[in-house]
Each structure stands twice: as structure tokens, then as C-alpha cells.
Amino acid sequence: MICVLMLLWALPLLAVVSGQPNYIPDEPWVNSFRQGFNFQCPHGEALVAIRSFYSASEGSDRLWTFECQPTPAGLGEPTECWWDDINRAGMEWTSTCTNNGLVAGVQSQYFSAVLDREWQFYCCRYSRRCPYSCWKTNDIPEYHREEGELVVPTYGYFIRGAQTTFSGVLRDRQWKYILCRMTEFDCQFENF
């Protein structure tokens, strides 16, 4: 009888858990809806995957999760890291890490007045290495209010920044991430 009562007690809880958004196994969301967050990769790693889940009922906001991966040994250790420029909520934004940096973190703050977030990338520079073979992804998500996912397609490509647009009608963003390879030698360019 006790087992039956415990099962009846647990069934509503199981229904709640199964109704939650599509959580990424082993990668918990870094934020709650309408909350700020600060995510940084461990030293010597760069961002390689970004996932998000949208909810209109939760302030037209997204849950976010990020994955990092160690950079190739040929790049060496990061020589400096910094927070790069910030966007304003409700505005378009294009940001590429200055000083030939790679994206190694993200921070964001939610603003209920515009139902949008401000964004800032944490960038790390590796000696005097330079980017090449850069390209922009298609829109992520493809359509507003869908789940979004970027996984860097090949080891040796890195996220250098992004271009993002905001729909004031749909209250959601689409992203085009800037992906590049890095030279295996030092180069003369301060920023590319």
C-alpha cells in the first residue's frame, strides 16, 4: 500500500519533469528565464557549442547552454583574455573579438522593459596568431522562437564573434556566428 501511495505521489512530479524543455544531457542551462548569467570556459579552452530554448510565456526569453573544448596544442596558452564590447538590448549587434581573440565565454543580462538581453563576449588571444578562412553561419535559429543550436563543424575552427538581429514584433533574436581557423604561426596583424 505504501508503494502505491508513493507512486501516486510521484506521478505528478514525473509529468512536470517530462514537460520541461529539451535539456541537453550533461550540459545544464546556465541561466533561468529572465536572469543574467556569466559563462567562461576553463583556461585554454574555447567555445565550440551554443544551444538555446525559447519561451514566449517566460518573458520572451531563452535558456542557454555552452560547451567548451581545449584549443589545439599548436596554439599554445592564451596570452591575455578580456571582456569585449557590449550590445544594447533591443538593438542589432555585430561583435568580433578584438586583438585576434577567440570567444571563450559569454555574459548576458535580461531587460524586461524590451524583453531582450544585452550580450558581451569573453575573448582570449593566443600569442600573435591570426584568423583565416572565416565565414558566417546561417541564421540560428533558422526561424524566430525555435530552439537554436550551433556546433562548430570541425576541430580547428573557432567562434570569433557574431552578428545578431532582434525582432521587435516577435521579441526574439537570430544569430550568425563568425567562425575562423587560426594560423599556426605568429603574424603581423594586430586585428583582423
C-alpha positions, 0 to 999 in steps of 0.5 A, spaced: 500 500 500 505 504 501 508 503 494 502 505 491 501 511 495 508 513 493 507 512 486 501 516 486 505 521 489 510 521 484 506 521 478 505 528 478 512 530 479 514 525 473 509 529 468 512 536 470 519 533 469 517 530 462 514 537 460 520 541 461 524 543 455 529 539 451 535 539 456 541 537 453 544 531 457 550 533 461 550 540 459 545 544 464 542 551 462 546 556 465 541 561 466 533 561 468 528 565 464 529 572 465 536 572 469 543 574 467 548 569 467 556 569 466 559 563 462 567 562 461 570 556 459 576 553 463 583 556 461 585 554 454 579 552 452 574 555 447 567 555 445 565 550 440 557 549 442 551 554 443 544 551 444 538 555 446 530 554 448 525 559 447 519 561 451 514 566 449 510 565 456 517 566 460 518 573 458 520 572 451 526 569 453 531 563 452 535 558 456 542 557 454 547 552 454 555 552 452 560 547 451 567 548 451 573 544 448 581 545 449 584 549 443 589 545 439 596 544 442 599 548 436 596 554 439 599 554 445 596 558 452 592 564 451 596 570 452 591 575 455 583 574 455 578 580 456 571 582 456 569 585 449 564 590 447 557 590 449 550 590 445 544 594 447 538 590 448 533 591 443 538 593 438 542 589 432 549 587 434 555 585 430 561 583 435 568 580 433 573 579 438 578 584 438 586 583 438 585 576 434 581 573 440 577 567 440 570 567 444 571 563 450 565 565 454 559 569 454 555 574 459 548 576 458 543 580 462 535 580 461 531 587 460 524 586 461 522 593 459 524 590 451 524 583 453 531 582 450 538 581 453 544 585 452 550 580 450 558 581 451 563 576 449 569 573 453 575 573 448 582 570 449 588 571 444 593 566 443 600 569 442 600 573 435 596 568 431 591 570 426 584 568 423 583 565 416 578 562 412 572 565 416 565 565 414 558 566 417 553 561 419 546 561 417 541 564 421 540 560 428 535 559 429 533 558 422 526 561 424 524 566 430 522 562 437 525 555 435 530 552 439 537 554 436 543 550 436 550 551 433 556 546 433 562 548 430 563 543 424 570 541 425 576 541 430 580 547 428 575 552 427 573 557 432 567 562 434 570 569 433 564 573 434 557 574 431 552 578 428 545 578 431 538 581 429 532 582 434 525 582 432 521 587 435 514 584 433 516 577 435 521 579 441 526 574 439 533 574 436 537 570 430 544 569 430 550 568 425 556 566 428 563 568 425 567 562 425 575 562 423 581 557 423 587 560 426 594 560 423 599 556 426 604 561 426 605 568 429 603 574 424 603 581 423 596 583 424 594 586 430 586 585 428 583 582 423 
